[in-house]
Amino acid sequence: MHRRRAHASRTFLWLALAGAVVAGGAASGLTLARSTPTQPSTQVAVPLKVITTTPVANETNVAPDSPIVIQLSAPLTPDSPMPTLAPGVPGRWALMSATQLEFVPAAPLTPGAQEVVTIPGGPGGLASTHGRHLAQSQTIAFTVAPGSILRLQQLLAELGYLPLTFTPTTQPTSPASEAQVQEGSFSWRWPEPPSLTALWAPGTDNVITRGAVMAFEDQHGLATDGIAGPQVWADLLQAAATGQSDPKPYDYVVVSESLPESLTVYRDGAPVYTTLANTGVPAAPTALGTFPVYERFTSTTMSGTNPDGSHYSDPGVPWVSYFNGGDALHGFVRPGYGYPQSDGCVEMPIANAAIVWPMTPIGTLVTVQ
């Protein structure tokens, strides 16, 4: 009995000591071997990364039908916001694979434009299925190759801005290839004077093309400089896609310095109006050649220097169409017409100039011969 009581006392003491350790810990001066629960390891989440882009940053001469591809380091979530393009291009972004985004265009990149692709980052940007996101937004800028003269002419002809038609023998392989040269042929819409037909050459810059570009610019509210820059290409491709053809007839002016001097307007290949005219005197001749009308006034003040060095300022000159520097078609009162009298302009009786003026919109070609 005594031994059993002693054993019970030892058991009680051990439990009491264990309780003291649990309650007081290190303060009790006793330690107790025990296992520590394993803590989950903390790892820094690696952000989503852009691995490659096509085109690469600062690339030049990128084809207008070039694909835009972004390769990522991890799969995207289905609701991730998509990149943006500036200037905007019709189309959409699509996941071509779990980690690859590609822009599917509904129109070509604008020839000559600098395109900027913005890939959104931060908490609201691209996010992966692992909860990782692109740390910050990234931009990729590249420059699209200039449009070709031949394709420019093809589009202008298709839309009626040239005195020629273009008949394609092949069709664009995709909407993005609309800015690329198409196979086909040009033909004259009407029998035109040799002074006009001699100026045409497909695939080369020429005054017929510049005049057509100026007419297009004028009808679309652009600066009429005759240069097919990015905005002209953007509007031209849009017009081609929607069938916005030139609603006006094709007018052409021939000024003859053979006595008696005259001016003839051709409309759609046929002469529709002829009047006597005056060109520049020998000391201030009217330049020979072909030039597009670039500025017009129903009435304006014309000033300059006479051949003898004196100055003139003539207010209220009517029906003015400038075509080469300070040379213009306009009305002017003279005792007679049909021989050189001006300081370089092409003068007509005022009533006749009023008839000619509506037939000389911006871009109309004027040949002095």
BELFENFEN-V385696 format. One record per residue. N is the residue number from 1. RES is the residue in three letters. BURIAL is I if it has 24 or more other C-alpha atoms within 12 Angstrom, else O. Layout:
((N	RES	BURIAL) (N	RES	BURIAL))
//
This chain:
((1	MET	O) (2	HIS	O) (3	ARG	O) (4	ARG	O) (5	ARG	O) (6	ALA	O) (7	HIS	O) (8	ALA	O) (9	SER	O) (10	ARG	O) (11	THR	O) (12	PHE	O) (13	LEU	O) (14	TRP	O) (15	LEU	O) (16	ALA	O) (17	LEU	O) (18	ALA	O) (19	GLY	O) (20	ALA	O) (21	VAL	O) (22	VAL	O) (23	ALA	O) (24	GLY	O) (25	GLY	O) (26	ALA	O) (27	ALA	O) (28	SER	O) (29	GLY	O) (30	LEU	O) (31	THR	O) (32	LEU	O) (33	ALA	O) (34	ARG	O) (35	SER	O) (36	THR	O) (37	PRO	O) (38	THR	O) (39	GLN	O) (40	PRO	O) (41	SER	O) (42	THR	O) (43	GLN	O) (44	VAL	O) (45	ALA	O) (46	VAL	O) (47	PRO	I) (48	LEU	I) (49	LYS	I) (50	VAL	I) (51	ILE	O) (52	THR	O) (53	THR	I) (54	THR	I) (55	PRO	I) (56	VAL	I) (57	ALA	O) (58	ASN	O) (59	GLU	O) (60	THR	O) (61	ASN	I) (62	VAL	I) (63	ALA	I) (64	PRO	I) (65	ASP	I) (66	SER	I) (67	PRO	I) (68	ILE	I) (69	VAL	I) (70	ILE	I) (71	GLN	I) (72	LEU	I) (73	SER	I) (74	ALA	I) (75	PRO	I) (76	LEU	I) (77	THR	O) (78	PRO	O) (79	ASP	O) (80	SER	I) (81	PRO	I) (82	MET	I) (83	PRO	I) (84	THR	I) (85	LEU	I) (86	ALA	O) (87	PRO	I) (88	GLY	O) (89	VAL	I) (90	PRO	O) (91	GLY	O) (92	ARG	O) (93	TRP	I) (94	ALA	I) (95	LEU	I) (96	MET	O) (97	SER	O) (98	ALA	O) (99	THR	I) (100	GLN	I) (101	LEU	I) (102	GLU	I) (103	PHE	I) (104	VAL	I) (105	PRO	I) (106	ALA	O) (107	ALA	I) (108	PRO	I) (109	LEU	I) (110	THR	I) (111	PRO	I) (112	GLY	I) (113	ALA	I) (114	GLN	I) (115	GLU	I) (116	VAL	I) (117	VAL	I) (118	THR	I) (119	ILE	I) (120	PRO	I) (121	GLY	I) (122	GLY	O) (123	PRO	O) (124	GLY	O) (125	GLY	I) (126	LEU	I) (127	ALA	I) (128	SER	I) (129	THR	O) (130	HIS	O) (131	GLY	O) (132	ARG	I) (133	HIS	I) (134	LEU	I) (135	ALA	O) (136	GLN	O) (137	SER	I) (138	GLN	I) (139	THR	I) (140	ILE	I) (141	ALA	I) (142	PHE	I) (143	THR	I) (144	VAL	I) (145	ALA	I) (146	PRO	I) (147	GLY	I) (148	SER	I) (149	ILE	I) (150	LEU	I) (151	ARG	I) (152	LEU	I) (153	GLN	I) (154	GLN	I) (155	LEU	I) (156	LEU	I) (157	ALA	I) (158	GLU	I) (159	LEU	I) (160	GLY	I) (161	TYR	I) (162	LEU	I) (163	PRO	I) (164	LEU	I) (165	THR	O) (166	PHE	I) (167	THR	O) (168	PRO	O) (169	THR	O) (170	THR	O) (171	GLN	O) (172	PRO	O) (173	THR	O) (174	SER	O) (175	PRO	I) (176	ALA	I) (177	SER	I) (178	GLU	I) (179	ALA	I) (180	GLN	I) (181	VAL	I) (182	GLN	I) (183	GLU	O) (184	GLY	O) (185	SER	O) (186	PHE	I) (187	SER	O) (188	TRP	I) (189	ARG	O) (190	TRP	O) (191	PRO	O) (192	GLU	I) (193	PRO	I) (194	PRO	O) (195	SER	I) (196	LEU	I) (197	THR	I) (198	ALA	O) (199	LEU	I) (200	TRP	I) (201	ALA	O) (202	PRO	I) (203	GLY	O) (204	THR	O) (205	ASP	O) (206	ASN	I) (207	VAL	I) (208	ILE	I) (209	THR	I) (210	ARG	I) (211	GLY	I) (212	ALA	I) (213	VAL	I) (214	MET	I) (215	ALA	I) (216	PHE	I) (217	GLU	I) (218	ASP	I) (219	GLN	I) (220	HIS	O) (221	GLY	O) (222	LEU	I) (223	ALA	O) (224	THR	I) (225	ASP	I) (226	GLY	I) (227	ILE	I) (228	ALA	I) (229	GLY	I) (230	PRO	I) (231	GLN	I) (232	VAL	I) (233	TRP	I) (234	ALA	I) (235	ASP	I) (236	LEU	I) (237	LEU	I) (238	GLN	I) (239	ALA	I) (240	ALA	I) (241	ALA	O) (242	THR	O) (243	GLY	O) (244	GLN	O) (245	SER	I) (246	ASP	I) (247	PRO	O) (248	LYS	I) (249	PRO	I) (250	TYR	I) (251	ASP	I) (252	TYR	I) (253	VAL	I) (254	VAL	I) (255	VAL	I) (256	SER	I) (257	GLU	I) (258	SER	O) (259	LEU	O) (260	PRO	O) (261	GLU	I) (262	SER	I) (263	LEU	I) (264	THR	I) (265	VAL	I) (266	TYR	I) (267	ARG	I) (268	ASP	I) (269	GLY	I) (270	ALA	O) (271	PRO	O) (272	VAL	O) (273	TYR	I) (274	THR	I) (275	THR	I) (276	LEU	I) (277	ALA	I) (278	ASN	I) (279	THR	I) (280	GLY	I) (281	VAL	O) (282	PRO	O) (283	ALA	O) (284	ALA	O) (285	PRO	I) (286	THR	I) (287	ALA	I) (288	LEU	O) (289	GLY	O) (290	THR	I) (291	PHE	I) (292	PRO	I) (293	VAL	I) (294	TYR	I) (295	GLU	I) (296	ARG	I) (297	PHE	I) (298	THR	I) (299	SER	O) (300	THR	O) (301	THR	O) (302	MET	I) (303	SER	O) (304	GLY	O) (305	THR	O) (306	ASN	O) (307	PRO	O) (308	ASP	O) (309	GLY	O) (310	SER	O) (311	HIS	O) (312	TYR	O) (313	SER	O) (314	ASP	O) (315	PRO	O) (316	GLY	O) (317	VAL	I) (318	PRO	I) (319	TRP	I) (320	VAL	I) (321	SER	I) (322	TYR	I) (323	PHE	I) (324	ASN	I) (325	GLY	O) (326	GLY	I) (327	ASP	I) (328	ALA	I) (329	LEU	I) (330	HIS	I) (331	GLY	I) (332	PHE	I) (333	VAL	O) (334	ARG	O) (335	PRO	O) (336	GLY	O) (337	TYR	I) (338	GLY	I) (339	TYR	I) (340	PRO	I) (341	GLN	I) (342	SER	I) (343	ASP	I) (344	GLY	I) (345	CYS	I) (346	VAL	I) (347	GLU	I) (348	MET	I) (349	PRO	I) (350	ILE	I) (351	ALA	O) (352	ASN	I) (353	ALA	I) (354	ALA	I) (355	ILE	I) (356	VAL	I) (357	TRP	I) (358	PRO	I) (359	MET	I) (360	THR	I) (361	PRO	I) (362	ILE	I) (363	GLY	I) (364	THR	I) (365	LEU	I) (366	VAL	I) (367	THR	I) (368	VAL	I) (369	GLN	I))
//
